[in-house]
Amino acid sequence: MKAVVYEQYGGPERLRLADVPTPRPAAGQVLVKVAATSINLSDWESLRGSPFYSRLSGLRAPRRHVLGSDIAGTVEAVGADVTAFAPGDEVYADNLALMGGFAQYAVVPERELARKPAELTFTQVSTIPQAGAIALQGTSLAAPGRRVLVNGAGGGSGTFAIQLAKRLGAHVMAVDNEHKLDFMRSLGADEVVDYRREDFTRGRERYDLILDLVAHRSVFAYRRALAPGGRYRCVGGTVRSLLRVLTVGAAAGVATGRSLGVLVVKTGPAQFEPLAERCVAGEVAVHVDRTVGLDGVAEALAHVGEGRALGKVVVTP
């Protein structure tokens, strides 16, 4: 089969399109013929090996050589003990533990798979698992009268987070670069900010909930942006930023009646299927910046990693 592989950490130049053996599903696994795989920031981080926690699969060199976790496709074969799925079933999953989506076939644990809603295309459902779980959990406390800020709002998770917070009745401030301002308004954001021109932590506004998808500021800056009783949660960011949030930030927040911490994202179908249901109902829209073939993965990963994508980028092998 064809797959995009890499053997060393680095930039997109490390990727190459190669012929590799088609994987075989072990007990409890399913072989999926991949129809679409959306790109997440975690793919970019795993390619670069930075931040350092992205090297958990191998400190010196990656042990998994094919990236891509948000997989959608058709069951090709099943391993022993698989009872929930059969060849021909249309499925999707966040295959973060095994990856392998930038290829024609991938193996996925049975427990990670969900059935694809007939109303959504493979491209659409591939955008949902990881970004959807983050957005659902990150905006769960949004409510009428609450001010919600989403930092990094123009990408995959942010696109869903804006819509979900608005559906819950919140006033939404969306932060990203200047090229995404109109896009974020179109998603329903009440206010938008270009982070290169304005620091949201130094404005007059205070927020009841901040979902930070690109954490890199001081924990004291984040605390300053929170209203009394407010909650700040970050997803990703540098190791230094995460450690400061978990230690200094947590202590500083408690001392001032605010909550600062890292969003520990729960995974699995139960965490992302509710968003798919909302997409089917027309309550939340999927926004795909572009689709590419396997030969376009390197450029597409850079497009996402450098923060230029409006919504999600999808690979269709």
N, C-alpha and C positions, 0 to 999 in steps of 0.2 A: 504494500500500500504506500501511498504518498503521505509524507508527514514533514512538518517543519521542525527541525531538531537544532539543539545547541549542546556543546560539550563544556564550554567555559563561560563564566560570568562576564558580562560586558554589555556593549551596545547592540543595536540591531544588526551590525555587521557579523555578529557571532552566529546568526541564524542561517540555516541553509535548507533547501528543499531536497529531500532524499527519499529513496526507496528503502523501507524498513519492513520487517516481518509484521504481519497482521497479528495483534495480540489475541490470546485465547483466554476466555473467562474461566477463572478458578471457581471453586465452590463459593456460592453466595454472590457471584458476580454476573454481570450481563454484558455482552458485547453489543455495542451500539454503532450502527452505521450513521456517522455524523452528517447531519444536514446543515447545522449552523452552530457556531460557538461565538459568544460575545466576548470581547476583550475587557478585562478588568484591570484596574491599577495594580492589583496583585501580580498579574502576569508581567507587567513592566518591571516591578520590583524584583520578581524572581529571575528575570532575565539579567538584570544588572547586579543582583546579589546585594542590593542595598534598598532599604535599611538592613542592618545585620540580621534581624530576625527572619528575613526572607531566605537565609541560608540554612534553615533548619533541615532541609533535605540533603545538605552536603556543605561543609564549611569551605573546602578548597575548590570543589567543582560540583555542579548539580548532579544528583543521582537520578532525577527525573529529567529526561531529555526532550520531552514534548510538553509545551505549555498549553494552557487553555482549560478552564474548569467549568464554565457555564455552557453545558453541552445540551443540544437538542437533536433528536434523530429517531431512527427506527431500530427496534430490537432485531439483531441479526441472529444471535444465539444466546443461550443461557447456560450457566454452569450448574453443577450439582447443587441440590437443595433450594434452587430458585423456584418459587411457587407463585409469585404475584404477577410475573410477566412472561410473555411468550413471543416467539418470533413474529414480527409484523406490528407489534404494539408501538405506538408513537409516544415517546417519553422525553423528559428533560430533567436536568439535575445540576447541582453545584458539586462538581467532582474535585473539590479542592485537595483531597488527600492523594488522589492518583493523577490528576490533571489528564493530559493527552488529547485535548479537544482540537488542536491544530493539526488534524490528521483525518484520514478517511474513515477510520474506525477507532473506537476507544472502549476500554473496559471500565465499568462503573459498578460499585457495590449496589446490590438490590435495594438496600435500605435508603439510599440517597435518591432513588428515582421517583418521579411523579408522572402520572399520565398527562399527556399534552391535551389541553382543551381543544376541541375540534374547531372552535371559533377563532383561534389564534394560529398564526403561521409559525413554522419552525424558527424563522428569524425573530419574530416577536417574543416567543417564549424563552429563547436563549438569552434575552436581555434581563430576565427577571430574577433568577435564583439568588445570586450574590448581592446584586444591587438592591433587589427588592427586599431581602431580609434586613439589610442595613437600614433602608429607608423606613420600613415598617417599625422596627424596634427603636430607631432614632427619633421618630416623631410620635411615639405612642402617647406622650403626655401633652401633645398639642390640643388646644381646646378653645372655644369662643372666648374672646377677651385676652388671650395670651399672645405675647409677642415672641415669634420664633425666628431665629436667624440660622440660615444654612450657609456654611462657608465651603466653597468649592461646589456651588449649586448647579453649575452648568454641565456637569458630567453625568455619568450613569446613575449613581445613587442619588445625587442632588436633584436630578430631573424628577425622580419619583417622590423624593422628600418634599419638594415644593408643592406638588399636587396633593399629596396625602395631608400635609399640614393645612392646606387651604380647605380640603374637604372636611376637616375637623373644626373649621371655623376660626383658625388662627390668623393673625396678621403676620405676613411673611416678608422678611428681609432676605434677599438672595445676594451672595457675594461671589464674584469670580472676575475674570479679566474683561476688558472693555468690549471684546468681540462677542461676548455672550449676553450682554445686557438686554438687548431686544428679545433674544430667545427666552431668557428667564422671565421677562414680562409676559411673553406669550403663554407661559406655563401657569400664570396666575400670581406671580410674585407681586406684592403690593409696592415694594421698594427694591431697588437694585443698586449695588455698589461695585465699582471697579477697585479691586484691592490695591492696584498700583497707584491710585490717586488718593485713596482715602482709607484710613485705618479705622475699622468699625469699633475697635476697642477704645478709641479716643473720642468718639462722638458723644452727644448728650443722651442718646437713647440707651435704655437698659432692657435686657431681654430675659424673658422667663425661661426660655429654652434655647440653647445653642447646640447645633449639630455640626461639628467641625470635621470635615473630610480631608483636610490638608493641614493638620496641626503643625505650627512652627513658631508661634509667638510665646512670650513669657506667660507663665501661669497667672501672674499678677495682672497682666493685661486682660486675660480671659475673665478673671474675677471681677475686674473693674467693669466689664461689659454686662455682667449679670445683675438683674434686679434682685432685691432681697428675696430669699427663698428660691432663687433661680437655679437651673440645672445646666451644666456644661458637660457634653460627652464628645470625645474625639474618637475617630476611627483612622488608624494609620498615622503616619508622621514619622519623624526621626526617633530613634531609640532614646535620645536625650530628652526630646519633648515628652514622650510617653512616660518616661521615668519621673520627670518633674511633675507631670500631672498626677501620677499615682502617689507621689510622696508629698512634696511641698504643696502642690495644688489641693490635694485632699485635705491637708491640715489647715491651709489658709481658708479653704471654703467653709469648713466646719466652724472656724473661729468667727466667721462673718455671716453665718446663716445661709450659705450657698453650698451647692454640691458640684464639685469638679471631679471628673473621673474619665476612664476609658470605657467606651461602649464594647462590652464583651458580647459579640454577636453570636446568637444561637443559630445553628445550621440545621439543614434537613428540610424535607418537603413541607412539614407543618409550618415552617417559618416563611416560606415564599408562596405557597399555593393561595393564601388569602389575597395576595396582590394580583395574581393571575385572574382570580375571580372578579376582582374590581375592574381589571382590564376588559374582561369579557362583558361586564355590565356597562362598560362605557364610562365608568367613573374616573379612571386613570388611563392616560394615553402612553403608548410606547413611542419613543423618539429615537430613530436610528439615523446617525450622522452619515454613515456609508456602509456598504458591504464590499468585501474584497474576497478574492480567491486565496488559496494557499500561497501563491506567488506574491501576494501583496501584504503578507503578515508583518514583515519587518517594518515597512513604512507605516502600517496601521498601528503597530505597537508604539512607535515613536509619536504618532499623532495623538494617541491617548496619553502616553507618559508625559508629554510636554504640555498637556492641558489644553489642547486645541479642539478636542471633540465636543460637539453639541449633542449631548445624550450619549448613546452607545454606538460602538463600531462592531460590526459582526463579520465573522469569517465564514464563508460558505464553501466547504471543500468540494 
